[in-house]
Amino acid sequence: MKLEAGKVAVVTGAASGIGLALSERFATSGMHVVLADVDESGLAAAAERIGARGVDTLTVRTDVSDEASVQALAAAAVERFGSVQLVCNNAGVTSTADAWFGPISSWTWVFGVNLWGVIHGVRAFLPLLAAQGEGHIVNTASIAGLLPGFGASYDATKHAVVALTEDLYTAMRQSGLPIGVSVLCPGWVRTNILDAERNWPGDLGDQPEAALGTDIVLGHVKRVIDEGMPPAAVADLVADAVETERFWVLPHPEFVELAVQRWHDIAEGVNPRLDMDVPGLPTAAEIADEIMASLTPPPA
């Protein structure tokens, strides 16, 4: 689908990071942009930034974990612009809570945003795209959707997003509906994903305590994120995928190589590795040693 003036894009998680970069990229093509996020102040700043490019914008505070909120987003977009051609289900979070010994609320939150947010987005907008006979859906997963090891709840949701998006692609091809589908699986990108818990929802109770050793893990992860790909470069790849009707958007080939190695291991029945060389990070075993060392009291 050609990105061009007059068409309308809807982007969730649009107040920052990849979502903001996607919104800017679509605006450079002359598209009007509907920006959705739970961060109202961030939305206002994003709208001013996007609007400066000479396109119309609409901001809608949206909790993607809530079906009614996403349905309201779709209704607002159509009421304002009459149609929608491009939908980017991009909102995502990660939790520092202990997945196994911490409260279940951390799973509820991550699944609500990362997985149910995508499901709600597809179900809210797909009927609109199908009725008008044109459109494209981009679901943001992660390289964690192809390669676990980044956190249990996060990995689980991102694997699910990849799977459901591939099923959606197949369904569109089998039905003959002219709707494009893409899945975005980035590695390290300069976003504020590590600060996601600033938007912890109060209805889930108190924010869980961070897991043991989180400070050490986040120290390494923050460094590689700060050195990661600019969000604008990711947005360019997404735009190209939409225009060329390409399903896979894989900004980091070095991570894809690891995913391929994992599948070779699966085929050979090899147990999961603890020494996988994730670009930019120490191995899991080395990080575990750091955590244990931090817990060992110094000699008297």
Sine and cosine of phi, psi and omega as CSV:
sin_phi,cos_phi,sin_psi,cos_psi,sin_omega,cos_omega
0.00,0.00,0.76,-0.65,-0.01,-1.00
-0.97,0.25,0.73,-0.68,0.10,-1.00
-1.00,0.04,0.88,-0.47,-0.10,-0.99
-0.46,-0.89,0.24,-0.97,-0.05,-1.00
-0.84,0.54,0.66,-0.75,0.04,-1.00
0.99,-0.13,-0.39,0.92,0.05,-1.00
-0.98,0.20,0.24,-0.97,-0.13,-0.99
-0.81,-0.58,0.75,-0.66,0.07,-1.00
-0.91,-0.42,0.64,-0.77,0.11,-0.99
-0.91,-0.41,0.78,-0.63,-0.04,-1.00
-0.77,-0.63,0.84,-0.54,0.12,-0.99
-1.00,-0.05,0.40,-0.92,-0.12,-0.99
0.91,0.42,0.57,0.82,-0.18,-0.98
-1.00,0.08,-0.09,1.00,-0.10,-1.00
-0.97,0.23,-0.27,0.96,-0.05,-1.00
-0.32,-0.95,0.09,-1.00,0.16,-0.99
0.85,0.52,-0.66,-0.75,-0.05,-1.00
-0.89,0.45,-0.62,0.78,-0.01,-1.00
-0.87,0.49,-0.69,0.72,0.04,-1.00
-0.91,0.41,-0.66,0.75,0.01,-1.00
-0.90,0.43,-0.65,0.76,0.07,-1.00
-0.87,0.50,-0.71,0.71,-0.02,-1.00
-0.87,0.49,-0.68,0.73,0.03,-1.00
-0.90,0.44,-0.67,0.74,-0.03,-1.00
-0.89,0.45,-0.68,0.73,0.00,-1.00
-0.92,0.39,-0.58,0.81,0.03,-1.00
-0.91,0.42,-0.55,0.84,0.03,-1.00
-0.91,0.41,-0.36,0.93,0.07,-1.00
-1.00,0.01,0.04,1.00,0.02,-1.00
1.00,0.02,0.13,0.99,-0.01,-1.00
-0.98,0.21,0.59,-0.81,0.19,-0.98
-0.97,0.23,0.51,-0.86,-0.13,-0.99
-0.77,-0.64,0.77,-0.64,0.15,-0.99
-0.98,-0.18,0.89,-0.46,-0.07,-1.00
-0.97,-0.23,0.82,-0.57,-0.03,-1.00
-0.83,-0.55,0.66,-0.76,0.00,-1.00
-0.15,-0.99,0.27,-0.96,0.13,-0.99
-1.00,0.06,-0.25,0.97,-0.04,-1.00
-1.00,0.02,1.00,-0.10,-0.11,-0.99
-0.92,0.39,-0.64,0.77,0.00,-1.00
-0.93,0.38,-0.63,0.78,0.07,-1.00
-0.90,0.44,-0.61,0.79,0.04,-1.00
-0.89,0.46,-0.69,0.72,-0.02,-1.00
-0.88,0.48,-0.69,0.73,0.02,-1.00
-0.91,0.41,-0.64,0.77,0.01,-1.00
-0.90,0.43,-0.67,0.74,-0.01,-1.00
-0.89,0.46,-0.64,0.77,0.03,-1.00
-0.90,0.44,-0.66,0.75,-0.01,-1.00
-0.92,0.40,-0.68,0.73,-0.02,-1.00
-0.95,0.30,-0.66,0.75,-0.02,-1.00
-0.88,0.47,-0.45,0.89,0.02,-1.00
-0.90,0.43,-0.24,0.97,0.03,-1.00
-1.00,0.05,0.09,1.00,0.11,-0.99
1.00,0.05,0.30,0.96,0.04,-1.00
-0.92,-0.40,0.30,-0.95,0.05,-1.00
-0.99,0.11,0.61,-0.79,0.04,-1.00
-0.79,-0.62,0.38,-0.92,0.12,-0.99
-0.66,-0.75,0.77,-0.63,0.07,-1.00
-0.96,-0.28,0.70,-0.71,0.01,-1.00
-0.71,-0.71,0.92,-0.39,0.08,-1.00
-0.89,0.45,0.84,-0.55,-0.13,-0.99
-0.68,-0.73,0.80,-0.60,0.17,-0.99
-0.99,-0.12,0.98,-0.20,-0.13,-0.99
-0.92,0.40,-0.30,0.96,0.03,-1.00
-0.96,0.29,-0.22,0.98,-0.05,-1.00
-0.95,-0.30,0.88,-0.48,-0.07,-1.00
-0.85,0.53,-0.69,0.72,-0.03,-1.00
-0.89,0.46,-0.60,0.80,0.01,-1.00
-0.91,0.42,-0.64,0.77,0.00,-1.00
-0.96,0.28,-0.61,0.79,0.09,-1.00
-0.88,0.47,-0.62,0.79,0.05,-1.00
-0.91,0.41,-0.59,0.81,0.07,-1.00
-0.87,0.49,-0.74,0.67,0.01,-1.00
-0.87,0.49,-0.69,0.73,0.00,-1.00
-0.89,0.45,-0.66,0.75,0.00,-1.00
-0.91,0.42,-0.64,0.77,0.01,-1.00
-0.89,0.45,-0.70,0.71,-0.01,-1.00
-0.94,0.35,-0.63,0.77,0.02,-1.00
-0.88,0.48,-0.63,0.78,-0.05,-1.00
-0.98,0.20,-0.70,0.72,-0.17,-0.99
-0.92,-0.39,-0.22,0.98,0.03,-1.00
1.00,0.03,-0.42,0.91,0.00,-1.00
-0.32,-0.95,0.22,-0.97,0.07,-1.00
-0.67,-0.74,0.73,-0.68,0.01,-1.00
-0.95,-0.31,-0.46,0.89,-0.09,-1.00
-0.72,-0.69,0.77,-0.64,0.01,-1.00
-0.82,-0.57,0.83,-0.55,0.05,-1.00
-0.91,-0.41,0.97,-0.25,0.08,-1.00
-0.99,0.11,1.00,0.00,-0.24,-0.97
-0.91,-0.41,-0.31,0.95,-0.08,-1.00
-0.85,0.52,0.66,-0.75,0.00,-1.00
-0.38,-0.93,0.47,-0.88,0.01,-1.00
-0.64,-0.77,0.24,-0.97,0.14,-0.99
-0.62,-0.78,0.48,-0.88,-0.07,-1.00
-0.90,-0.43,0.59,-0.81,0.07,-1.00
-1.00,-0.04,0.00,1.00,-0.04,-1.00
-0.93,0.37,0.41,-0.91,0.08,-1.00
-0.94,0.34,0.86,-0.50,-0.09,-1.00
-0.92,0.40,-0.48,0.88,-0.15,-0.99
-0.97,-0.23,-0.51,0.86,-0.05,-1.00
-0.91,-0.42,-0.17,0.99,0.03,-1.00
-1.00,0.08,0.00,-1.00,-0.05,-1.00
-0.94,0.34,0.47,-0.88,0.00,-1.00
-0.92,0.39,-0.27,0.96,-0.02,-1.00
-0.86,0.51,-0.50,0.86,0.01,-1.00
-0.92,0.40,-0.62,0.78,0.07,-1.00
-0.92,0.40,-0.68,0.73,-0.02,-1.00
-0.85,0.52,-0.70,0.71,-0.03,-1.00
-0.91,0.40,-0.76,0.65,-0.05,-1.00
-0.90,0.43,-0.69,0.73,0.03,-1.00
-0.91,0.41,-0.61,0.79,-0.02,-1.00
-0.88,0.48,-0.70,0.71,-0.04,-1.00
-0.99,0.15,-0.81,0.59,-0.17,-0.98
-0.95,0.31,-0.63,0.78,-0.06,-1.00
-0.98,-0.21,-0.84,0.54,-0.01,-1.00
-0.90,0.43,-0.50,0.87,0.06,-1.00
-0.87,0.49,-0.65,0.76,0.04,-1.00
-0.94,0.34,-0.71,0.71,0.02,-1.00
-0.85,0.52,-0.75,0.66,0.00,-1.00
-0.87,0.48,-0.65,0.76,-0.01,-1.00
-0.89,0.45,-0.71,0.71,0.02,-1.00
-0.89,0.45,-0.73,0.69,-0.08,-1.00
-0.93,0.36,-0.50,0.87,0.00,-1.00
-0.97,0.25,-0.62,0.79,-0.15,-0.99
-0.98,-0.19,-0.40,0.92,-0.05,-1.00
-0.85,0.53,-0.70,0.72,0.03,-1.00
-0.86,0.50,-0.57,0.82,0.02,-1.00
-0.92,0.40,-0.72,0.70,0.00,-1.00
-0.91,0.42,-0.66,0.75,-0.01,-1.00
-0.90,0.44,-0.65,0.76,-0.04,-1.00
-0.91,0.41,-0.57,0.82,-0.02,-1.00
-1.00,0.00,-0.13,0.99,0.08,-1.00
0.95,0.32,0.45,0.89,0.01,-1.00
-0.31,-0.95,0.59,-0.81,0.10,-1.00
0.41,-0.91,0.15,-0.99,0.02,-1.00
-0.51,-0.86,0.66,-0.75,0.04,-1.00
-0.89,-0.46,0.78,-0.63,0.09,-1.00
-0.89,-0.46,0.86,-0.51,0.07,-1.00
-0.96,-0.27,0.80,-0.60,0.03,-1.00
-1.00,0.07,0.91,-0.42,0.13,-0.99
-0.97,-0.24,-0.86,-0.51,-0.02,-1.00
-0.02,-1.00,0.28,-0.96,0.16,-0.99
-0.88,0.48,-0.36,0.93,0.09,-1.00
-0.92,0.40,-0.18,0.98,0.11,-0.99
-0.99,0.15,-0.18,0.98,0.02,-1.00
-0.87,-0.50,-0.23,0.97,-0.15,-0.99
-0.51,-0.86,0.98,-0.19,-0.02,-1.00
-0.94,0.34,0.24,-0.97,0.01,-1.00
0.78,-0.63,0.11,0.99,-0.05,-1.00
-0.94,-0.33,0.03,1.00,-0.04,-1.00
0.74,-0.67,0.76,-0.65,-0.20,-0.98
-0.85,0.53,-0.80,0.60,-0.05,-1.00
-0.92,0.38,-0.63,0.78,0.01,-1.00
-0.90,0.44,-0.76,0.65,0.00,-1.00
-0.86,0.50,-0.68,0.73,-0.04,-1.00
-0.88,0.47,-0.69,0.72,-0.01,-1.00
-0.93,0.37,-0.63,0.77,-0.05,-1.00
-0.95,0.31,-0.58,0.81,0.14,-0.99
-0.87,0.50,-0.67,0.74,-0.01,-1.00
-0.91,0.43,-0.63,0.77,0.01,-1.00
-0.90,0.44,-0.67,0.74,0.05,-1.00
-0.87,0.50,-0.72,0.69,-0.05,-1.00
-0.90,0.44,-0.74,0.67,-0.05,-1.00
-0.93,0.38,-0.52,0.85,0.01,-1.00
-0.94,0.33,-0.61,0.79,0.07,-1.00
-0.91,0.41,-0.64,0.77,0.07,-1.00
-0.89,0.45,-0.64,0.77,0.03,-1.00
-0.89,0.45,-0.69,0.72,0.04,-1.00
-0.84,0.54,-0.74,0.67,-0.01,-1.00
-0.88,0.47,-0.67,0.74,0.00,-1.00
-0.89,0.46,-0.64,0.77,0.02,-1.00
-0.92,0.40,-0.64,0.77,0.01,-1.00
-0.93,0.37,-0.67,0.74,-0.04,-1.00
-0.93,0.36,-0.55,0.83,-0.03,-1.00
-0.99,0.14,-0.30,0.95,-0.04,-1.00
0.99,0.14,0.11,0.99,0.03,-1.00
-0.94,0.33,0.74,-0.67,-0.05,-1.00
-0.99,0.15,0.85,0.52,-0.02,-1.00
-0.87,-0.49,0.85,-0.52,0.02,-1.00
-0.98,0.20,0.45,-0.89,0.00,-1.00
-0.64,-0.77,0.73,-0.68,0.05,-1.00
-0.69,-0.72,0.46,-0.89,0.11,-0.99
-0.82,-0.57,0.75,-0.67,-0.01,-1.00
-0.98,-0.19,0.83,-0.56,-0.02,-1.00
-0.79,-0.61,0.97,0.25,-0.02,-1.00
-0.99,0.14,0.34,-0.94,0.16,-0.99
-0.99,-0.11,-0.84,-0.54,-0.04,-1.00
-0.98,0.21,0.86,-0.51,0.02,-1.00
-0.74,-0.67,0.60,-0.80,-0.05,-1.00
-0.96,0.28,0.99,0.12,0.05,-1.00
-0.80,-0.60,0.02,-1.00,0.05,-1.00
-0.97,-0.24,0.56,0.83,-0.02,-1.00
-0.84,0.55,-0.53,0.85,-0.02,-1.00
-0.94,0.34,-0.23,0.97,0.03,-1.00
-0.98,-0.22,0.33,0.94,-0.09,-1.00
-0.88,0.48,-0.51,0.86,-0.08,-1.00
-0.94,0.35,-0.06,1.00,0.15,-0.99
-0.89,0.46,-0.38,0.93,0.00,-1.00
-0.97,-0.23,0.41,0.91,0.03,-1.00
-0.84,0.54,0.79,-0.62,-0.05,-1.00
-0.98,0.22,0.76,-0.65,-0.04,-1.00
-0.90,0.44,-0.43,0.90,-0.03,-1.00
-0.95,0.30,-0.11,0.99,0.08,-1.00
-1.00,-0.09,0.11,0.99,0.00,-1.00
1.00,0.01,-0.29,-0.96,-0.02,-1.00
-0.92,0.40,0.55,-0.84,0.07,-1.00
-0.91,0.42,0.76,-0.65,-0.04,-1.00
-0.90,0.44,0.47,-0.88,0.10,-1.00
-0.93,0.36,0.47,-0.88,0.03,-1.00
-0.94,0.35,0.52,-0.86,0.02,-1.00
-0.92,0.39,0.39,-0.92,0.05,-1.00
-0.84,0.54,0.76,-0.64,0.04,-1.00
1.00,0.08,0.06,1.00,-0.04,-1.00
-0.86,0.52,-0.62,0.78,-0.03,-1.00
-0.87,0.49,-0.60,0.80,0.01,-1.00
-0.95,0.32,-0.73,0.69,0.01,-1.00
-0.87,0.49,-0.75,0.66,-0.05,-1.00
-0.91,0.42,-0.49,0.87,0.07,-1.00
-0.86,0.50,-0.70,0.72,0.04,-1.00
-0.93,0.36,-0.70,0.71,-0.07,-1.00
-0.92,0.39,-0.65,0.76,0.02,-1.00
-0.86,0.51,-0.64,0.77,-0.01,-1.00
-0.88,0.47,-0.73,0.68,-0.06,-1.00
-0.95,0.30,-0.50,0.87,0.08,-1.00
-0.93,0.38,-0.68,0.73,0.02,-1.00
-0.89,0.46,-0.46,0.89,0.02,-1.00
-0.99,-0.10,0.10,1.00,-0.14,-0.99
-0.98,0.19,-0.09,-1.00,-0.02,-1.00
-0.92,0.39,0.67,-0.74,0.08,-1.00
-0.90,0.44,0.65,-0.76,0.03,-1.00
-0.82,0.57,-0.54,0.84,-0.01,-1.00
-0.89,0.46,-0.57,0.82,0.03,-1.00
-0.92,0.38,-0.61,0.79,0.07,-1.00
-0.90,0.43,-0.68,0.73,-0.01,-1.00
-0.88,0.48,-0.62,0.79,0.05,-1.00
-0.88,0.47,-0.64,0.77,0.01,-1.00
-0.92,0.40,-0.62,0.78,0.04,-1.00
-0.90,0.43,-0.71,0.70,0.00,-1.00
-0.86,0.51,-0.67,0.74,0.02,-1.00
-0.90,0.44,-0.64,0.77,0.01,-1.00
-0.90,0.44,-0.63,0.78,0.02,-1.00
-0.90,0.44,-0.72,0.70,-0.07,-1.00
-0.95,0.31,-0.43,0.90,-0.01,-1.00
-0.97,-0.23,0.11,0.99,0.02,-1.00
0.84,0.54,0.70,0.72,-0.02,-1.00
-0.99,-0.16,0.72,-0.69,-0.04,-1.00
-0.96,0.26,-0.82,0.58,-0.11,-0.99
-0.99,0.11,0.78,-0.63,0.15,-0.99
-0.87,-0.49,0.96,-0.27,-0.15,-0.99
-0.82,-0.57,1.00,0.06,-0.11,-0.99
-0.93,0.37,-0.30,0.96,-0.14,-0.99
-0.82,-0.58,1.00,0.01,-0.05,-1.00
-0.85,0.53,-0.51,0.86,-0.03,-1.00
-0.90,0.43,-0.53,0.85,0.07,-1.00
-0.96,0.27,-0.59,0.81,0.03,-1.00
-0.88,0.47,-0.60,0.80,0.05,-1.00
-0.87,0.50,-0.62,0.78,0.04,-1.00
-0.92,0.40,-0.63,0.78,0.03,-1.00
-0.90,0.44,-0.63,0.77,0.04,-1.00
-0.90,0.44,-0.68,0.74,0.04,-1.00
-0.88,0.48,-0.63,0.77,0.04,-1.00
-0.86,0.50,-0.68,0.74,-0.02,-1.00
-0.94,0.35,-0.52,0.85,0.14,-0.99
-0.89,0.45,-0.67,0.74,0.04,-1.00
-0.88,0.48,-0.68,0.74,0.01,-1.00
-0.87,0.49,-0.71,0.71,-0.02,-1.00
-0.88,0.47,-0.51,0.86,-0.04,-1.00
-1.00,-0.09,0.00,1.00,0.02,-1.00
0.96,0.29,0.41,0.91,-0.01,-1.00
-0.98,0.18,0.72,-0.69,0.04,-1.00
-0.89,0.46,0.44,-0.90,0.03,-1.00
-0.81,0.59,0.65,-0.76,-0.07,-1.00
-1.00,0.06,0.60,-0.80,0.15,-0.99
-0.99,-0.13,-0.13,0.99,-0.07,-1.00
-0.94,-0.34,0.39,0.92,-0.01,-1.00
-0.90,0.45,0.73,-0.68,-0.11,-0.99
-1.00,-0.01,0.98,0.17,0.02,-1.00
-0.95,0.32,0.80,-0.60,-0.06,-1.00
-0.78,0.62,0.82,-0.57,0.08,-1.00
1.00,0.01,-0.23,0.97,-0.08,-1.00
-0.90,-0.43,0.47,-0.88,0.22,-0.97
-0.90,0.44,0.26,-0.97,0.07,-1.00
-0.94,0.35,0.28,-0.96,0.03,-1.00
-0.86,0.52,-0.62,0.78,0.01,-1.00
-0.91,0.42,-0.64,0.77,0.00,-1.00
-0.92,0.39,-0.64,0.77,0.04,-1.00
-0.91,0.41,-0.65,0.76,0.04,-1.00
-0.87,0.49,-0.64,0.77,0.04,-1.00
-0.89,0.45,-0.64,0.77,0.03,-1.00
-0.89,0.46,-0.68,0.73,-0.01,-1.00
-0.90,0.44,-0.69,0.72,0.00,-1.00
-0.90,0.44,-0.64,0.77,0.02,-1.00
-0.90,0.44,-0.58,0.81,-0.02,-1.00
-0.94,0.34,-0.35,0.94,-0.02,-1.00
-1.00,-0.05,-0.20,0.98,-0.04,-1.00
-0.99,0.10,0.84,-0.54,-0.01,-1.00
-0.91,0.41,0.59,-0.81,0.03,-1.00
-0.90,0.43,0.48,-0.88,0.02,-1.00
-0.88,0.47,0.54,-0.84,-0.01,-1.00
-0.94,0.35,0.00,0.00,0.00,0.00
